[in-house]
Amino acid sequence: MGCRVAASARGMGLEVLSRGEERIGVAITLFQSIFAALGLLILAVSTMNIVHAFYLIARERGREIALMRAVGATRADVVLDFLLGGVIVGGMGSIIGISLALLLAVLANTAAASWLPDFPFKPDDFFRFTPAILSACAALGIASSLLGSMLPAWAASRDDPARILL
């Protein structure tokens, strides 16, 4: 916001002596980059947790999967079963995560509006989620869960049913 004010003042032929708005802009960009990197790290760790959880599910369901294969299910059927589970887990996790984020944003905006004093260029909302951001968050949640379920799905489909059932 400060950059627009400085640009507007320069447009009116005024000289702007302070470079504070540029420093604030750099600081905001730096914080956004740090938070984006932190978000990607959390997404990678959660994907690894999903991989681990689906490996445990595959081991626990080993006899069931072997029985399915013995009565005619193909390896693709087993993989599809796990991938569908990954999509469901990712979808539900995304819905819960987005709902919590929206709730916390409303609480934070309400608290900021009532507790912070008025200051120049005070925003109406400190946290604003556009439909594009919400869609991207849901897509990332589903994609990371789907990606995390792929390797366990493939491994579960490769097991020999005869060896497991004996």
C-alpha positions in Angstrom: 0.0 0.0 0.0 2.9 2.4 0.8 4.3 2.0 -2.6 1.1 3.1 -4.2 1.0 6.2 -2.0 4.7 7.0 -2.9 4.0 6.5 -6.6 0.9 8.7 -6.4 2.9 11.4 -4.7 5.7 11.2 -7.3 3.0 11.4 -10.0 1.9 14.7 -8.6 5.4 16.0 -8.9 6.3 15.7 -5.2 9.6 14.3 -4.0 9.5 11.3 -1.7 12.5 11.3 0.6 11.7 8.2 2.6 12.4 4.7 1.3 10.6 3.1 4.2 7.8 1.7 1.9 10.4 -0.1 -0.2 11.9 -1.7 2.9 8.5 -2.7 4.2 7.7 -4.2 0.7 11.0 -6.3 0.8 10.2 -7.4 4.4 6.7 -8.5 3.4 8.0 -10.4 0.4 10.6 -12.1 2.6 8.0 -13.2 5.1 5.8 -14.5 2.4 8.7 -16.5 0.9 9.5 -17.9 4.3 5.9 -18.9 5.0 5.6 -20.4 1.5 8.8 -22.5 2.1 7.5 -23.6 5.5 4.2 -24.6 4.0 5.9 -26.7 1.3 8.0 -28.3 4.0 4.9 -29.2 6.0 3.3 -30.5 2.8 6.3 -32.8 2.1 6.3 -34.1 5.7 2.6 -34.8 5.6 3.0 -36.6 2.3 5.7 -38.8 3.9 3.3 -39.5 6.8 0.6 -40.5 4.4 3.0 -42.9 2.7 3.8 -44.5 6.1 0.1 -44.7 7.0 -0.8 -46.4 3.7 2.1 -48.8 4.1 0.7 -49.8 7.4 -2.8 -50.1 6.0 -1.4 -52.3 3.2 0.3 -54.6 5.7 -2.7 -54.8 7.9 -5.0 -55.6 4.9 -2.5 -58.0 3.4 -4.7 -61.1 3.7 -7.7 -59.2 2.5 -5.8 -58.0 -0.6 -4.5 -61.5 -1.2 -8.0 -62.9 -1.0 -9.3 -60.2 -3.4 -6.5 -61.1 -5.9 -7.2 -64.9 -5.4 -10.8 -64.5 -6.4 -10.1 -62.4 -9.5 -9.2 -58.8 -8.6 -6.4 -57.5 -10.8 -3.3 -55.5 -9.6 -5.0 -52.5 -11.1 -8.1 -53.1 -8.9 -5.9 -53.1 -5.8 -4.0 -50.0 -6.9 -7.3 -48.2 -7.7 -8.7 -49.2 -4.2 -5.7 -47.5 -2.5 -5.7 -44.5 -4.7 -9.4 -43.9 -4.1 -8.6 -44.1 -0.4 -5.9 -41.5 -0.9 -8.3 -39.2 -2.7 -10.8 -39.6 0.1 -8.2 -38.9 2.8 -6.9 -35.9 0.9 -10.3 -34.5 0.3 -11.5 -34.9 3.9 -8.2 -33.5 5.2 -8.5 -30.5 2.8 -12.0 -29.8 3.9 -11.1 -29.9 7.6 -7.9 -27.9 7.1 -9.6 -25.2 5.0 -12.5 -25.0 7.4 -10.1 -24.5 10.4 -8.1 -21.9 8.4 -11.2 -19.9 7.6 -12.4 -20.1 11.2 -9.1 -18.9 12.6 -8.9 -16.1 10.0 -12.3 -14.9 11.0 -11.3 -15.0 14.7 -8.0 -13.2 14.0 -9.6 -10.5 11.8 -12.3 -9.9 14.5 -9.6 -9.7 17.2 -7.5 -7.4 15.2 -10.4 -5.1 14.4 -11.4 -4.8 18.1 -7.9 -4.8 19.7 -5.7 -2.9 17.3 -5.9 0.9 17.3 -6.7 2.7 14.1 -3.6 3.5 12.0 -3.1 4.8 8.5 -3.9 2.2 5.8 -5.2 -0.3 8.4 -6.6 -3.2 6.3 -10.2 -4.4 6.8 -9.0 -8.0 6.7 -5.6 -9.3 7.7 -6.4 -12.7 6.3 -8.3 -13.0 3.0 -8.8 -16.2 1.1 -9.8 -16.0 -2.6 -11.5 -18.9 -4.3 -8.3 -19.5 -6.2 -6.3 -19.9 -3.0 -8.9 -22.2 -1.5 -9.1 -24.3 -4.7 -5.3 -24.5 -4.8 -5.2 -25.6 -1.2 -7.8 -28.3 -1.8 -5.9 -29.5 -4.9 -2.6 -29.6 -3.1 -4.1 -31.6 -0.2 -5.7 -34.1 -2.5 -2.6 -34.4 -4.8 -0.2 -34.9 -1.9 -2.5 -37.6 -0.4 -2.8 -39.3 -3.8 0.9 -39.1 -4.3 1.5 -40.5 -0.9 -0.8 -43.5 -1.6 0.8 -44.4 -4.9 3.9 -46.3 -3.7 2.1 -48.3 -1.1 -0.7 -49.1 -3.6 1.9 -50.4 -6.1 3.7 -52.4 -3.4 0.4 -54.0 -2.1 -0.6 -55.0 -5.7 2.8 -56.7 -6.3 2.5 -59.2 -3.3 2.0 -62.8 -4.3 -1.5 -63.9 -3.0 -0.4 -67.6 -2.7 2.5 -66.7 -0.4 0.3 -64.5 1.8 -2.6 -66.9 2.1 -0.5 -69.9 3.0 
